[in-house]
Amino acid sequence: MARRKKLILTQPVKEGLKAIKVRLDARTTITIANLKALDIWKLRFPNAQIIG
């Protein structure tokens, strides 16, 4: 009988890393490590919002 693989739906949490969740559009949410990365994403997606 074949075994099914478990789906991994979340990223592993790294110790000492502060993650910032950003919603780029209605369907896309990303996690970034610092606010400098947010500036880069804001250039591509002007409506990006910090959600957590």
All heavy atoms as atom14 arrays in JSON, in Angstrom:
{
  "sequence": "MARRKKLILTQPVKEGLKAIKVRLDARTTITIANLKALDIWKLRFPNAQIIG",
  "atom14_mask": [
    [1, 1, 1, 1, 1, 1, 1, 1, 0, 0, 0, 0, 0, 0],
    [1, 1, 1, 1, 1, 0, 0, 0, 0, 0, 0, 0, 0, 0],
    [1, 1, 1, 1, 1, 1, 1, 1, 1, 1, 1, 0, 0, 0],
    [1, 1, 1, 1, 1, 1, 1, 1, 1, 1, 1, 0, 0, 0],
    [1, 1, 1, 1, 1, 1, 1, 1, 1, 0, 0, 0, 0, 0],
    [1, 1, 1, 1, 1, 1, 1, 1, 1, 0, 0, 0, 0, 0],
    [1, 1, 1, 1, 1, 1, 1, 1, 0, 0, 0, 0, 0, 0],
    [1, 1, 1, 1, 1, 1, 1, 1, 0, 0, 0, 0, 0, 0],
    [1, 1, 1, 1, 1, 1, 1, 1, 0, 0, 0, 0, 0, 0],
    [1, 1, 1, 1, 1, 1, 1, 0, 0, 0, 0, 0, 0, 0],
    [1, 1, 1, 1, 1, 1, 1, 1, 1, 0, 0, 0, 0, 0],
    [1, 1, 1, 1, 1, 1, 1, 0, 0, 0, 0, 0, 0, 0],
    [1, 1, 1, 1, 1, 1, 1, 0, 0, 0, 0, 0, 0, 0],
    [1, 1, 1, 1, 1, 1, 1, 1, 1, 0, 0, 0, 0, 0],
    [1, 1, 1, 1, 1, 1, 1, 1, 1, 0, 0, 0, 0, 0],
    [1, 1, 1, 1, 0, 0, 0, 0, 0, 0, 0, 0, 0, 0],
    [1, 1, 1, 1, 1, 1, 1, 1, 0, 0, 0, 0, 0, 0],
    [1, 1, 1, 1, 1, 1, 1, 1, 1, 0, 0, 0, 0, 0],
    [1, 1, 1, 1, 1, 0, 0, 0, 0, 0, 0, 0, 0, 0],
    [1, 1, 1, 1, 1, 1, 1, 1, 0, 0, 0, 0, 0, 0],
    [1, 1, 1, 1, 1, 1, 1, 1, 1, 0, 0, 0, 0, 0],
    [1, 1, 1, 1, 1, 1, 1, 0, 0, 0, 0, 0, 0, 0],
    [1, 1, 1, 1, 1, 1, 1, 1, 1, 1, 1, 0, 0, 0],
    [1, 1, 1, 1, 1, 1, 1, 1, 0, 0, 0, 0, 0, 0],
    [1, 1, 1, 1, 1, 1, 1, 1, 0, 0, 0, 0, 0, 0],
    [1, 1, 1, 1, 1, 0, 0, 0, 0, 0, 0, 0, 0, 0],
    [1, 1, 1, 1, 1, 1, 1, 1, 1, 1, 1, 0, 0, 0],
    [1, 1, 1, 1, 1, 1, 1, 0, 0, 0, 0, 0, 0, 0],
    [1, 1, 1, 1, 1, 1, 1, 0, 0, 0, 0, 0, 0, 0],
    [1, 1, 1, 1, 1, 1, 1, 1, 0, 0, 0, 0, 0, 0],
    [1, 1, 1, 1, 1, 1, 1, 0, 0, 0, 0, 0, 0, 0],
    [1, 1, 1, 1, 1, 1, 1, 1, 0, 0, 0, 0, 0, 0],
    [1, 1, 1, 1, 1, 0, 0, 0, 0, 0, 0, 0, 0, 0],
    [1, 1, 1, 1, 1, 1, 1, 1, 0, 0, 0, 0, 0, 0],
    [1, 1, 1, 1, 1, 1, 1, 1, 0, 0, 0, 0, 0, 0],
    [1, 1, 1, 1, 1, 1, 1, 1, 1, 0, 0, 0, 0, 0],
    [1, 1, 1, 1, 1, 0, 0, 0, 0, 0, 0, 0, 0, 0],
    [1, 1, 1, 1, 1, 1, 1, 1, 0, 0, 0, 0, 0, 0],
    [1, 1, 1, 1, 1, 1, 1, 1, 0, 0, 0, 0, 0, 0],
    [1, 1, 1, 1, 1, 1, 1, 1, 0, 0, 0, 0, 0, 0],
    [1, 1, 1, 1, 1, 1, 1, 1, 1, 1, 1, 1, 1, 1],
    [1, 1, 1, 1, 1, 1, 1, 1, 1, 0, 0, 0, 0, 0],
    [1, 1, 1, 1, 1, 1, 1, 1, 0, 0, 0, 0, 0, 0],
    [1, 1, 1, 1, 1, 1, 1, 1, 1, 1, 1, 0, 0, 0],
    [1, 1, 1, 1, 1, 1, 1, 1, 1, 1, 1, 0, 0, 0],
    [1, 1, 1, 1, 1, 1, 1, 0, 0, 0, 0, 0, 0, 0],
    [1, 1, 1, 1, 1, 1, 1, 1, 0, 0, 0, 0, 0, 0],
    [1, 1, 1, 1, 1, 0, 0, 0, 0, 0, 0, 0, 0, 0],
    [1, 1, 1, 1, 1, 1, 1, 1, 1, 0, 0, 0, 0, 0],
    [1, 1, 1, 1, 1, 1, 1, 1, 0, 0, 0, 0, 0, 0],
    [1, 1, 1, 1, 1, 1, 1, 1, 0, 0, 0, 0, 0, 0],
    [1, 1, 1, 1, 0, 0, 0, 0, 0, 0, 0, 0, 0, 0]
  ],
  "atom14_positions": [
    [[0.83, -1.18, 0.0], [0.0, 0.0, 0.0], [0.89, 1.25, 0.0], [1.84, 1.34, 0.76], [-0.9, -0.03, 1.24], [-1.96, 0.99, 1.25], [-3.03, 0.63, 2.64], [-4.42, 1.52, 2.13], [0.0, 0.0, 0.0], [0.0, 0.0, 0.0], [0.0, 0.0, 0.0], [0.0, 0.0, 0.0], [0.0, 0.0, 0.0], [0.0, 0.0, 0.0]],
    [[0.61, 2.21, -0.84], [1.42, 3.41, -0.96], [1.13, 4.37, 0.2], [0.0, 4.48, 0.66], [1.13, 4.1, -2.28], [0.0, 0.0, 0.0], [0.0, 0.0, 0.0], [0.0, 0.0, 0.0], [0.0, 0.0, 0.0], [0.0, 0.0, 0.0], [0.0, 0.0, 0.0], [0.0, 0.0, 0.0], [0.0, 0.0, 0.0], [0.0, 0.0, 0.0]],
    [[2.18, 5.03, 0.63], [2.03, 6.03, 1.7], [1.84, 7.4, 1.08], [2.4, 7.71, 0.04], [3.26, 6.05, 2.58], [3.42, 4.8, 3.37], [4.57, 4.96, 4.3], [4.75, 3.75, 5.07], [5.49, 3.67, 6.14], [6.16, 4.72, 6.56], [5.6, 2.55, 6.8], [0.0, 0.0, 0.0], [0.0, 0.0, 0.0], [0.0, 0.0, 0.0]],
    [[1.06, 8.22, 1.73], [0.83, 9.58, 1.26], [1.8, 10.53, 1.97], [2.06, 10.39, 3.15], [-0.59, 10.01, 1.55], [-1.61, 9.13, 0.83], [-2.97, 9.65, 1.03], [-3.18, 10.67, 0.01], [-4.24, 11.45, -0.06], [-5.18, 11.34, 0.83], [-4.37, 12.33, -1.01], [0.0, 0.0, 0.0], [0.0, 0.0, 0.0], [0.0, 0.0, 0.0]],
    [[2.29, 11.5, 1.23], [3.16, 12.51, 1.83], [2.3, 13.55, 2.54], [1.22, 13.89, 2.07], [3.98, 13.21, 0.75], [5.04, 12.34, 0.15], [5.88, 13.17, -0.79], [6.97, 12.33, -1.4], [7.81, 13.12, -2.3], [0.0, 0.0, 0.0], [0.0, 0.0, 0.0], [0.0, 0.0, 0.0], [0.0, 0.0, 0.0], [0.0, 0.0, 0.0]],
    [[2.81, 14.03, 3.67], [2.11, 15.1, 4.38], [2.45, 16.43, 3.72], [3.59, 16.68, 3.35], [2.56, 15.17, 5.83], [1.92, 14.15, 6.72], [2.29, 14.45, 8.13], [1.21, 13.96, 9.05], [1.46, 14.33, 10.43], [0.0, 0.0, 0.0], [0.0, 0.0, 0.0], [0.0, 0.0, 0.0], [0.0, 0.0, 0.0], [0.0, 0.0, 0.0]],
    [[1.47, 17.28, 3.55], [1.68, 18.6, 3.0], [2.22, 19.53, 4.07], [1.76, 19.51, 5.21], [0.38, 19.18, 2.44], [-0.2, 18.48, 1.23], [-1.53, 19.13, 0.85], [0.76, 18.58, 0.06], [0.0, 0.0, 0.0], [0.0, 0.0, 0.0], [0.0, 0.0, 0.0], [0.0, 0.0, 0.0], [0.0, 0.0, 0.0], [0.0, 0.0, 0.0]],
    [[3.19, 20.35, 3.71], [3.72, 21.35, 4.62], [3.17, 22.69, 4.16], [3.53, 23.19, 3.09], [5.26, 21.35, 4.61], [5.79, 19.99, 5.03], [5.8, 22.45, 5.53], [7.28, 19.85, 4.87], [0.0, 0.0, 0.0], [0.0, 0.0, 0.0], [0.0, 0.0, 0.0], [0.0, 0.0, 0.0], [0.0, 0.0, 0.0], [0.0, 0.0, 0.0]],
    [[2.3, 23.28, 4.95], [1.61, 24.5, 4.55], [2.19, 25.76, 5.17], [1.79, 26.85, 4.82], [0.12, 24.39, 4.89], [-0.62, 23.25, 4.21], [-2.06, 23.2, 4.69], [-0.57, 23.4, 2.71], [0.0, 0.0, 0.0], [0.0, 0.0, 0.0], [0.0, 0.0, 0.0], [0.0, 0.0, 0.0], [0.0, 0.0, 0.0], [0.0, 0.0, 0.0]],
    [[3.14, 25.61, 6.09], [3.74, 26.79, 6.72], [5.25, 26.69, 6.64], [5.81, 25.61, 6.51], [3.33, 26.9, 8.2], [3.74, 25.72, 8.87], [1.84, 27.08, 8.35], [0.0, 0.0, 0.0], [0.0, 0.0, 0.0], [0.0, 0.0, 0.0], [0.0, 0.0, 0.0], [0.0, 0.0, 0.0], [0.0, 0.0, 0.0], [0.0, 0.0, 0.0]],
    [[5.91, 27.84, 6.75], [7.36, 27.87, 6.77], [7.86, 27.5, 8.15], [7.22, 27.82, 9.16], [7.87, 29.27, 6.44], [7.72, 29.67, 5.01], [8.33, 31.04, 4.79], [8.31, 31.88, 5.68], [8.85, 31.26, 3.61], [0.0, 0.0, 0.0], [0.0, 0.0, 0.0], [0.0, 0.0, 0.0], [0.0, 0.0, 0.0], [0.0, 0.0, 0.0]],
    [[9.02, 26.85, 8.24], [9.59, 26.59, 9.56], [10.04, 27.9, 10.2], [10.49, 28.82, 9.52], [10.8, 25.69, 9.27], [11.09, 25.87, 7.83], [9.81, 26.28, 7.17], [0.0, 0.0, 0.0], [0.0, 0.0, 0.0], [0.0, 0.0, 0.0], [0.0, 0.0, 0.0], [0.0, 0.0, 0.0], [0.0, 0.0, 0.0], [0.0, 0.0, 0.0]],
    [[9.89, 28.0, 11.51], [10.24, 29.22, 12.23], [11.7, 29.13, 12.63], [12.12, 28.19, 13.28], [9.35, 29.39, 13.48], [9.75, 30.61, 14.27], [7.9, 29.46, 13.07], [0.0, 0.0, 0.0], [0.0, 0.0, 0.0], [0.0, 0.0, 0.0], [0.0, 0.0, 0.0], [0.0, 0.0, 0.0], [0.0, 0.0, 0.0], [0.0, 0.0, 0.0]],
    [[12.5, 30.12, 12.23], [13.91, 30.17, 12.59], [14.08, 30.98, 13.85], [13.44, 32.02, 14.02], [14.73, 30.78, 11.46], [14.72, 29.94, 10.2], [15.56, 30.58, 9.13], [15.52, 29.76, 7.87], [16.29, 30.4, 6.78], [0.0, 0.0, 0.0], [0.0, 0.0, 0.0], [0.0, 0.0, 0.0], [0.0, 0.0, 0.0], [0.0, 0.0, 0.0]],
    [[14.96, 30.53, 14.73], [15.19, 31.22, 15.99], [15.92, 32.53, 15.75], [16.83, 32.61, 14.93], [16.02, 30.33, 16.93], [15.29, 29.08, 17.37], [14.07, 29.39, 18.2], [14.1, 30.34, 19.0], [13.07, 28.67, 18.05], [0.0, 0.0, 0.0], [0.0, 0.0, 0.0], [0.0, 0.0, 0.0], [0.0, 0.0, 0.0], [0.0, 0.0, 0.0]],
    [[15.53, 33.58, 16.45], [16.19, 34.87, 16.37], [15.85, 35.68, 15.14], [16.42, 36.74, 14.92], [0.0, 0.0, 0.0], [0.0, 0.0, 0.0], [0.0, 0.0, 0.0], [0.0, 0.0, 0.0], [0.0, 0.0, 0.0], [0.0, 0.0, 0.0], [0.0, 0.0, 0.0], [0.0, 0.0, 0.0], [0.0, 0.0, 0.0], [0.0, 0.0, 0.0]],
    [[14.92, 35.23, 14.33], [14.55, 35.95, 13.12], [13.17, 36.55, 13.32], [12.21, 35.85, 13.61], [14.52, 34.99, 11.92], [14.12, 35.59, 10.58], [15.19, 36.56, 10.11], [13.93, 34.5, 9.55], [0.0, 0.0, 0.0], [0.0, 0.0, 0.0], [0.0, 0.0, 0.0], [0.0, 0.0, 0.0], [0.0, 0.0, 0.0], [0.0, 0.0, 0.0]],
    [[13.1, 37.87, 13.16], [11.81, 38.55, 13.29], [11.17, 38.58, 11.9], [11.71, 39.18, 10.97], [12.02, 39.97, 13.8], [10.73, 40.71, 14.0], [10.98, 42.11, 14.49], [9.68, 42.87, 14.58], [9.89, 44.27, 14.91], [0.0, 0.0, 0.0], [0.0, 0.0, 0.0], [0.0, 0.0, 0.0], [0.0, 0.0, 0.0], [0.0, 0.0, 0.0]],
    [[10.06, 37.92, 11.76], [9.39, 37.84, 10.46], [8.27, 38.87, 10.39], [7.53, 39.07, 11.34], [8.83, 36.44, 10.26], [0.0, 0.0, 0.0], [0.0, 0.0, 0.0], [0.0, 0.0, 0.0], [0.0, 0.0, 0.0], [0.0, 0.0, 0.0], [0.0, 0.0, 0.0], [0.0, 0.0, 0.0], [0.0, 0.0, 0.0], [0.0, 0.0, 0.0]],
    [[8.17, 39.51, 9.23], [7.12, 40.51, 9.0], [6.26, 39.99, 7.86], [6.77, 39.71, 6.78], [7.75, 41.87, 8.6], [8.7, 42.34, 9.69], [6.66, 42.89, 8.33], [9.57, 43.49, 9.26], [0.0, 0.0, 0.0], [0.0, 0.0, 0.0], [0.0, 0.0, 0.0], [0.0, 0.0, 0.0], [0.0, 0.0, 0.0], [0.0, 0.0, 0.0]],
    [[4.97, 39.84, 8.1], [4.06, 39.38, 7.05], [3.54, 40.57, 6.27], [3.13, 41.57, 6.84], [2.89, 38.6, 7.64], [3.27, 37.24, 8.12], [2.05, 36.43, 8.45], [2.44, 35.04, 8.85], [1.27, 34.23, 9.13], [0.0, 0.0, 0.0], [0.0, 0.0, 0.0], [0.0, 0.0, 0.0], [0.0, 0.0, 0.0], [0.0, 0.0, 0.0]],
    [[3.56, 40.43, 4.94], [3.15, 41.52, 4.06], [2.17, 40.96, 3.03], [2.41, 39.93, 2.42], [4.37, 42.13, 3.32], [3.93, 43.22, 2.37], [5.38, 42.66, 4.32], [0.0, 0.0, 0.0], [0.0, 0.0, 0.0], [0.0, 0.0, 0.0], [0.0, 0.0, 0.0], [0.0, 0.0, 0.0], [0.0, 0.0, 0.0], [0.0, 0.0, 0.0]],
    [[1.04, 41.65, 2.87], [0.06, 41.28, 1.84], [0.34, 42.14, 0.62], [0.21, 43.36, 0.65], [-1.36, 41.5, 2.33], [-2.4, 41.11, 1.28], [-3.79, 41.15, 1.82], [-4.01, 40.28, 2.96], [-4.26, 38.98, 2.87], [-4.32, 38.41, 1.7], [-4.44, 38.26, 3.95], [0.0, 0.0, 0.0], [0.0, 0.0, 0.0], [0.0, 0.0, 0.0]],
    [[0.74, 41.47, -0.48], [1.07, 42.19, -1.71], [-0.18, 42.54, -2.5], [-0.3, 43.65, -3.01], [2.0, 41.34, -2.57], [3.35, 41.0, -1.95], [4.15, 40.14, -2.9], [4.11, 42.25, -1.58], [0.0, 0.0, 0.0], [0.0, 0.0, 0.0], [0.0, 0.0, 0.0], [0.0, 0.0, 0.0], [0.0, 0.0, 0.0], [0.0, 0.0, 0.0]],
    [[-1.09, 41.6, -2.62], [-2.36, 41.85, -3.28], [-3.41, 40.97, -2.61], [-3.16, 40.42, -1.54], [-2.27, 41.63, -4.8], [-1.8, 40.25, -5.19], [-1.86, 39.33, -4.35], [-1.38, 40.08, -6.33], [0.0, 0.0, 0.0], [0.0, 0.0, 0.0], [0.0, 0.0, 0.0], [0.0, 0.0, 0.0], [0.0, 0.0, 0.0], [0.0, 0.0, 0.0]],
    [[-4.56, 40.83, -3.22], [-5.67, 40.11, -2.58], [-5.34, 38.64, -2.3], [-5.85, 38.07, -1.34], [-6.91, 40.2, -3.45], [0.0, 0.0, 0.0], [0.0, 0.0, 0.0], [0.0, 0.0, 0.0], [0.0, 0.0, 0.0], [0.0, 0.0, 0.0], [0.0, 0.0, 0.0], [0.0, 0.0, 0.0], [0.0, 0.0, 0.0], [0.0, 0.0, 0.0]],
    [[-4.48, 38.01, -3.11], [-4.18, 36.59, -2.94], [-2.8, 36.28, -2.4], [-2.57, 35.17, -1.95], [-4.25, 35.86, -4.27], [-5.46, 35.97, -5.03], [-5.33, 35.05, -6.2], [-5.3, 35.81, -7.41], [-5.2, 35.3, -8.6], [-5.06, 34.03, -8.75], [-5.22, 36.05, -9.65], [0.0, 0.0, 0.0], [0.0, 0.0, 0.0], [0.0, 0.0, 0.0]],
    [[-1.88, 37.23, -2.46], [-0.48, 36.93, -2.19], [-0.02, 37.53, -0.87], [-0.13, 38.73, -0.65], [0.4, 37.49, -3.32], [-0.13, 37.09, -4.57], [1.83, 37.01, -3.19], [0.0, 0.0, 0.0], [0.0, 0.0, 0.0], [0.0, 0.0, 0.0], [0.0, 0.0, 0.0], [0.0, 0.0, 0.0], [0.0, 0.0, 0.0], [0.0, 0.0, 0.0]],
    [[0.51, 36.66, 0.0], [1.08, 37.08, 1.26], [2.5, 36.54, 1.34], [2.73, 35.37, 1.06], [0.26, 36.54, 2.45], [-1.08, 36.99, 2.31], [0.81, 37.03, 3.77], [0.0, 0.0, 0.0], [0.0, 0.0, 0.0], [0.0, 0.0, 0.0], [0.0, 0.0, 0.0], [0.0, 0.0, 0.0], [0.0, 0.0, 0.0], [0.0, 0.0, 0.0]],
    [[3.46, 37.38, 1.72], [4.85, 36.94, 1.84], [5.35, 37.25, 3.24], [4.74, 38.02, 3.99], [5.76, 37.61, 0.79], [5.78, 39.13, 0.98], [5.34, 37.25, -0.62], [6.86, 39.82, 0.16], [0.0, 0.0, 0.0], [0.0, 0.0, 0.0], [0.0, 0.0, 0.0], [0.0, 0.0, 0.0], [0.0, 0.0, 0.0], [0.0, 0.0, 0.0]],
    [[6.48, 36.66, 3.59], [7.14, 36.92, 4.86], [8.52, 37.47, 4.55], [9.28, 36.86, 3.8], [7.26, 35.63, 5.68], [5.95, 35.06, 5.84], [7.86, 35.9, 7.04], [0.0, 0.0, 0.0], [0.0, 0.0, 0.0], [0.0, 0.0, 0.0], [0.0, 0.0, 0.0], [0.0, 0.0, 0.0], [0.0, 0.0, 0.0], [0.0, 0.0, 0.0]],
    [[8.84, 38.62, 5.13], [10.15, 39.22, 4.92], [10.87, 39.35, 6.26], [10.25, 39.3, 7.32], [10.05, 40.59, 4.22], [9.17, 41.55, 5.01], [9.51, 40.42, 2.81], [9.12, 42.95, 4.44], [0.0, 0.0, 0.0], [0.0, 0.0, 0.0], [0.0, 0.0, 0.0], [0.0, 0.0, 0.0], [0.0, 0.0, 0.0], [0.0, 0.0, 0.0]],
    [[12.18, 39.52, 6.2], [12.98, 39.54, 7.43], [13.23, 40.95, 7.96], [13.4, 41.15, 9.15], [14.32, 38.85, 7.19], [0.0, 0.0, 0.0], [0.0, 0.0, 0.0], [0.0, 0.0, 0.0], [0.0, 0.0, 0.0], [0.0, 0.0, 0.0], [0.0, 0.0, 0.0], [0.0, 0.0, 0.0], [0.0, 0.0, 0.0], [0.0, 0.0, 0.0]],
    [[13.26, 41.96, 7.06], [13.55, 43.31, 7.54], [12.78, 44.34, 6.72], [12.18, 44.03, 5.71], [15.06, 43.59, 7.48], [15.63, 43.4, 6.1], [14.92, 43.51, 5.1], [16.91, 43.11, 6.03], [0.0, 0.0, 0.0], [0.0, 0.0, 0.0], [0.0, 0.0, 0.0], [0.0, 0.0, 0.0], [0.0, 0.0, 0.0], [0.0, 0.0, 0.0]],
    [[12.8, 45.57, 7.19], [12.04, 46.63, 6.54], [12.7, 47.12, 5.25], [12.03, 47.73, 4.42], [11.82, 47.79, 7.51], [10.89, 47.47, 8.68], [10.81, 48.64, 9.63], [9.51, 47.09, 8.18], [0.0, 0.0, 0.0], [0.0, 0.0, 0.0], [0.0, 0.0, 0.0], [0.0, 0.0, 0.0], [0.0, 0.0, 0.0], [0.0, 0.0, 0.0]],
    [[13.99, 46.87, 5.06], [14.64, 47.24, 3.8], [14.05, 46.42, 2.66], [13.88, 46.91, 1.55], [16.15, 47.01, 3.88], [16.86, 48.05, 4.69], [18.35, 47.83, 4.64], [19.05, 48.86, 5.49], [20.51, 48.67, 5.44], [0.0, 0.0, 0.0], [0.0, 0.0, 0.0], [0.0, 0.0, 0.0], [0.0, 0.0, 0.0], [0.0, 0.0, 0.0]],
    [[13.74, 45.17, 2.93], [13.12, 44.32, 1.92], [11.73, 44.83, 1.58], [11.28, 44.72, 0.44], [13.06, 42.87, 2.4], [0.0, 0.0, 0.0], [0.0, 0.0, 0.0], [0.0, 0.0, 0.0], [0.0, 0.0, 0.0], [0.0, 0.0, 0.0], [0.0, 0.0, 0.0], [0.0, 0.0, 0.0], [0.0, 0.0, 0.0], [0.0, 0.0, 0.0]],
    [[11.05, 45.42, 2.56], [9.72, 45.97, 2.3], [9.78, 47.11, 1.29], [8.92, 47.22, 0.42], [9.07, 46.45, 3.6], [7.69, 47.07, 3.47], [6.69, 46.06, 2.93], [7.23, 47.62, 4.79], [0.0, 0.0, 0.0], [0.0, 0.0, 0.0], [0.0, 0.0, 0.0], [0.0, 0.0, 0.0], [0.0, 0.0, 0.0], [0.0, 0.0, 0.0]],
    [[10.82, 47.93, 1.37], [10.96, 49.04, 0.42], [11.08, 48.51, -1.02], [10.51, 49.09, -1.94], [12.19, 49.88, 0.76], [12.03, 50.6, 2.09], [10.87, 50.83, 2.49], [13.06, 50.92, 2.7], [0.0, 0.0, 0.0], [0.0, 0.0, 0.0], [0.0, 0.0, 0.0], [0.0, 0.0, 0.0], [0.0, 0.0, 0.0], [0.0, 0.0, 0.0]],
    [[11.8, 47.42, -1.2], [11.96, 46.83, -2.52], [10.62, 46.3, -3.03], [10.25, 46.49, -4.19], [13.03, 45.72, -2.48], [14.38, 46.33, -2.13], [13.08, 44.95, -3.79], [15.45, 45.32, -1.78], [0.0, 0.0, 0.0], [0.0, 0.0, 0.0], [0.0, 0.0, 0.0], [0.0, 0.0, 0.0], [0.0, 0.0, 0.0], [0.0, 0.0, 0.0]],
    [[9.88, 45.63, -2.15], [8.58, 45.09, -2.55], [7.58, 46.2, -2.83], [6.71, 46.06, -3.67], [8.04, 44.13, -1.5], [8.7, 42.79, -1.56], [9.66, 42.32, -0.73], [8.46, 41.77, -2.52], [10.03, 41.07, -1.12], [9.31, 40.7, -2.21], [7.61, 41.65, -3.61], [9.33, 39.52, -2.96], [7.63, 40.49, -4.34], [8.48, 39.44, -4.02]],
    [[7.69, 47.32, -2.1], [6.77, 48.45, -2.33], [6.96, 49.06, -3.71], [6.03, 49.63, -4.28], [6.98, 49.54, -1.28], [6.36, 49.23, 0.06], [4.9, 49.45, -0.01], [4.45, 50.33, 1.13], [3.04, 50.57, 1.09], [0.0, 0.0, 0.0], [0.0, 0.0, 0.0], [0.0, 0.0, 0.0], [0.0, 0.0, 0.0], [0.0, 0.0, 0.0]],
    [[8.18, 48.96, -4.28], [8.4, 49.46, -5.64], [7.61, 48.64, -6.66], [7.05, 49.18, -7.61], [9.89, 49.42, -5.98], [10.78, 50.38, -5.2], [12.23, 50.12, -5.55], [10.4, 51.81, -5.5], [0.0, 0.0, 0.0], [0.0, 0.0, 0.0], [0.0, 0.0, 0.0], [0.0, 0.0, 0.0], [0.0, 0.0, 0.0], [0.0, 0.0, 0.0]],
    [[7.56, 47.33, -6.45], [6.84, 46.45, -7.37], [5.34, 46.41, -7.11], [4.54, 46.3, -8.03], [7.37, 45.02, -7.26], [8.77, 44.87, -7.75], [9.17, 43.42, -7.67], [10.57, 43.27, -8.05], [11.21, 42.13, -8.0], [10.6, 41.04, -7.61], [12.46, 42.07, -8.34], [0.0, 0.0, 0.0], [0.0, 0.0, 0.0], [0.0, 0.0, 0.0]],
    [[4.98, 46.47, -5.82], [3.57, 46.4, -5.43], [3.26, 47.6, -4.53], [3.42, 47.55, -3.32], [3.29, 45.1, -4.65], [3.47, 43.86, -5.45], [4.69, 43.2, -5.49], [2.41, 43.33, -6.16], [4.86, 42.05, -6.23], [2.57, 42.17, -6.91], [3.79, 41.53, -6.94], [0.0, 0.0, 0.0], [0.0, 0.0, 0.0], [0.0, 0.0, 0.0]],
    [[2.8, 48.73, -5.11], [2.56, 49.94, -4.32], [1.48, 49.78, -3.25], [1.47, 50.52, -2.26], [2.13, 50.97, -5.36], [2.46, 50.4, -6.68], [2.59, 48.93, -6.52], [0.0, 0.0, 0.0], [0.0, 0.0, 0.0], [0.0, 0.0, 0.0], [0.0, 0.0, 0.0], [0.0, 0.0, 0.0], [0.0, 0.0, 0.0], [0.0, 0.0, 0.0]],
    [[0.58, 48.84, -3.41], [-0.5, 48.65, -2.44], [-0.17, 47.64, -1.36], [-1.07, 47.19, -0.64], [-1.78, 48.21, -3.16], [-2.28, 49.28, -4.09], [-2.07, 50.46, -3.86], [-2.93, 48.88, -5.17], [0.0, 0.0, 0.0], [0.0, 0.0, 0.0], [0.0, 0.0, 0.0], [0.0, 0.0, 0.0], [0.0, 0.0, 0.0], [0.0, 0.0, 0.0]],
    [[1.09, 47.26, -1.19], [1.5, 46.28, -0.19], [1.21, 46.82, 1.21], [1.41, 48.0, 1.49], [2.97, 45.95, -0.33], [0.0, 0.0, 0.0], [0.0, 0.0, 0.0], [0.0, 0.0, 0.0], [0.0, 0.0, 0.0], [0.0, 0.0, 0.0], [0.0, 0.0, 0.0], [0.0, 0.0, 0.0], [0.0, 0.0, 0.0], [0.0, 0.0, 0.0]],
    [[0.74, 45.92, 2.09], [0.38, 46.3, 3.46], [1.01, 45.33, 4.44], [1.03, 44.12, 4.2], [-1.12, 46.27, 3.66], [-1.9, 47.2, 2.77], [-3.4, 47.0, 2.94], [-3.84, 46.05, 3.57], [-4.16, 47.9, 2.36], [0.0, 0.0, 0.0], [0.0, 0.0, 0.0], [0.0, 0.0, 0.0], [0.0, 0.0, 0.0], [0.0, 0.0, 0.0]],
    [[1.5, 45.84, 5.56], [2.01, 44.99, 6.64], [0.83, 44.45, 7.42], [-0.03, 45.22, 7.86], [2.95, 45.78, 7.55], [4.17, 46.27, 6.78], [3.37, 44.93, 8.74], [5.09, 47.15, 7.57], [0.0, 0.0, 0.0], [0.0, 0.0, 0.0], [0.0, 0.0, 0.0], [0.0, 0.0, 0.0], [0.0, 0.0, 0.0], [0.0, 0.0, 0.0]],
    [[0.77, 43.13, 7.59], [-0.35, 42.53, 8.33], [0.1, 41.83, 9.61], [-0.74, 41.4, 10.39], [-1.13, 41.54, 7.44], [-0.24, 40.44, 6.91], [-1.81, 42.25, 6.31], [-1.0, 39.33, 6.22], [0.0, 0.0, 0.0], [0.0, 0.0, 0.0], [0.0, 0.0, 0.0], [0.0, 0.0, 0.0], [0.0, 0.0, 0.0], [0.0, 0.0, 0.0]],
    [[1.37, 41.7, 9.84], [1.79, 41.05, 11.08], [3.27, 40.95, 11.22], [4.05, 41.2, 10.37], [0.0, 0.0, 0.0], [0.0, 0.0, 0.0], [0.0, 0.0, 0.0], [0.0, 0.0, 0.0], [0.0, 0.0, 0.0], [0.0, 0.0, 0.0], [0.0, 0.0, 0.0], [0.0, 0.0, 0.0], [0.0, 0.0, 0.0], [0.0, 0.0, 0.0]]
  ]
}
